[in-house]
Amino acid sequence: MCVFNQYLTSNGRGCCIYLYFHFTVKKSEVESLIRIFYSLVERADVRLDNIGLDCNAFQMILHNIFGMTDDVLMNRVFFAFDKDNDNLINAKEWVKGLSVFLRGTFEEKLKFCFEVYYFNGDGYISREKIFDMLKNSLHQQSPEEETDEGITELVDITLKKMDYDNDGKLSFEDFEKAVKEDRLLLEVFGPCLPEAKVQRQQPNRVRENFQRLKKKNKNNLLDI
């Protein structure tokens, strides 16, 4: 379970941020992630609540560091991180989001994936959303165009397997039950978590990867 902690940032402003995270064993891991954040935004002397990573910068990180390639899902992951809906990921959202990415429990990842899939909706994954996500996912896997009839058939199969209350849409309860019965369904509508090899890395190793990315894209990391 996540632990509620207070961490005093060393940004010269004395700002306190309160974080739920899994990096409680080593304070240095949290410090490392916060240093990465300020390094990426290149504005460490600005107040914490006035800076952040925009969608373009965040998608570059998801692609280069976490191995994600689907633009649609990367966009949805951005908004899942952006809890205050200000179109920027601040330091608090950065650490909390990476906590799930790198150290999250199965239950936390399950909730995160569902949030990405229903995306600013009413808490349900509708038949239409399932169709769009499967079509996008299949397009990412193969350049050959899948027919709408074939995708509709896949939607029917998916709902038959996962829609336990037969209401034509997936609630979190439906999704949770299906994934717990078959964990391969966790990312059934497309990858929204980092590759397994990245999840196993310690934050300091991830920091090294960020540093390489920063050097490679020195002038293109942020547009604020």
Residue pairs with C-beta under 8 A, 6 or more apart in sequence:
1 105
2 20
2 21
2 22
2 99
2 108
3 20
3 21
3 24
4 18
4 20
5 18
5 19
5 20
5 21
5 24
6 16
6 17
6 18
6 19
7 16
7 17
7 18
7 19
7 27
7 30
7 34
8 14
8 15
8 16
9 15
9 16
9 17
9 34
9 48
9 91
10 31
11 38
11 44
11 45
11 48
12 44
12 45
13 47
13 48
15 47
15 48
17 48
17 91
17 92
18 92
19 30
19 92
19 95
19 96
19 99
20 96
20 99
21 30
21 95
21 96
21 99
21 103
22 99
22 102
22 103
22 104
23 29
23 30
23 33
23 95
23 99
23 103
23 203
28 204
29 202
29 203
29 204
30 95
32 203
32 204
32 207
33 94
33 95
33 98
33 203
33 207
34 91
34 94
34 95
35 207
36 206
36 207
36 210
37 53
37 91
37 94
37 95
38 44
38 91
39 210
39 211
39 214
40 53
40 57
40 61
40 210
40 214
40 221
40 222
41 51
41 52
41 53
41 222
41 224
42 221
42 222
43 51
43 224
48 90
48 91
48 92
49 90
51 88
51 90
51 224
52 86
52 88
52 89
52 90
52 91
52 93
52 224
53 61
53 88
53 89
53 94
53 222
54 87
54 88
54 222
54 223
54 224
55 75
55 78
55 87
56 223
57 221
57 222
57 223
58 74
58 78
58 81
58 89
59 71
59 74
59 75
59 78
60 213
60 217
60 220
60 221
61 210
61 213
62 68
62 74
62 77
62 78
62 194
63 69
63 74
64 209
64 213
64 216
64 217
65 194
65 198
65 206
65 209
65 210
65 213
66 101
66 194
66 195
66 198
67 194
67 195
67 198
68 74
68 77
68 191
68 192
68 194
69 140
70 136
70 137
70 140
70 190
70 191
72 133
72 136
72 190
73 116
73 136
73 190
73 191
73 192
76 116
76 117
76 119
76 192
77 116
77 192
78 89
79 85
79 119
79 120
80 97
80 112
80 115
80 116
80 192
81 89
81 93
81 94
81 96
81 97
82 88
82 89
82 93
83 93
83 96
84 90
84 93
88 224
89 97
98 203
100 108
100 109
100 112
101 193
101 194
101 199
102 194
102 198
102 199
102 201
102 203
102 206
104 112
106 183
109 186
109 193
110 175
110 176
110 179
110 180
110 186
111 172
112 192
112 193
113 175
113 186
113 187
113 192
113 193
114 125
114 172
114 175
114 176
116 192
117 125
117 129
117 133
117 175
117 189
117 192
118 124
118 125
118 129
119 129
121 129
123 171
123 172
124 169
124 170
124 171
125 169
125 170
125 175
125 189
126 168
126 169
127 155
127 159
127 168
127 169
130 155
130 158
130 159
130 170
130 189
131 151
131 152
131 155
133 189
133 190
134 151
134 154
134 155
134 158
134 189
135 146
135 148
135 151
136 190
137 189
137 190
138 146
138 151
139 145
139 146
140 190
158 188
159 168
159 170
161 178
161 185
162 170
162 174
162 175
162 178
162 185
162 188
163 169
163 170
163 174
164 173
164 174
164 177
164 178
165 171
165 173
165 174
178 185
179 185
179 186
186 193
187 193
193 199
198 206
201 209
213 221
214 221
